[in-house]
Amino acid sequence: MMLTGVVGNALAMLLVSRSYRAKGSRRKRSFLLCIGSLALTDMLGQLLTSPIVISVYLSGRPWASMDPSGRLCGFFGFSMTVCCAASHMSPRATERGLAAIWAAGVAFALLPLAGLGRYALQWPGTWCFISTAGRSAFAAAFAALGLLSLVVTGACNLATIGALVARCRAKAGGTGPGSRWGRITTETLLQLLGIMCVLAGCWSPLLVTMLRVVSEQEAGPPRRELLQECDLSLTAVRLASLNQILDPWVYLLLRRILLRRLCQAASAVSRCSNAECKDRAITLSLSEEIRRTAA
């Protein structure tokens, strides 16, 4: 999974850099810049966290024996938080917006160093993240801000999709720049929808789980068994980790060139299927005619 994510993000950044420097990509430069920044953020998150988890698994030793000071756990939690927070961005953001999002993510992730919240070892003892024990306002804030960012990102993407569709309809029926604008719009719409669905599907379970755990602890003792709760949280964070892997492949697989080839392949298969059906119909009719003649 780590190699798939790193390769995907590296390929996405390579293609984005080439498209960004192309003369005909001025309309998409803001979108390409945000896609490249998203790929960079995802790859940094994988490179900073995955090797630590893998090494702990391979060693077979408890985390405490490898990190007696707890600094590695703090670094791991910081990396998880800052890469999670910085990945919730609208693809239509500007360069200043991206810088502000990264700065806000880093500042929020540093709050535990100031005594506001803490990072703790999580089940099964191979990774660290925001502690949800007790009345954790930091965990509640992270979950609430994460869900809010999902809603805002979805609203911005839907507004962008609506504007692109309206612009495409206005230019419908034209040739030259109009038809080219339609092709660019189709590719951008598919990539926006794909990234938005992956983002919401991967992150919603973890954010909802964190918010529910904190609210249950504030209201009283948890209703479920501790082990079942830990397994649920582990499943949620595994699902969230898929976001960093799927993001670049959504961009790579939904490119216009690949989509065109897929459509051509589907059309070829459809033509072959139709030809087979015609051949079968002709064969059956001939067989029936032969039987009648023989009778």
Salt bridges, closest charged atoms under 4 A:
GLU187 OE2 - LYS28 NZ 3.65
GLU187 OE1 - ARG256 NH1 2.96
GLU216 OE2 - ARG212 NH1 3.13
GLU216 OE2 - ARG223 NH2 3.08
GLU229 OE2 - ARG212 NH2 2.85
GLU288 OE2 - ARG292 NE 3.77
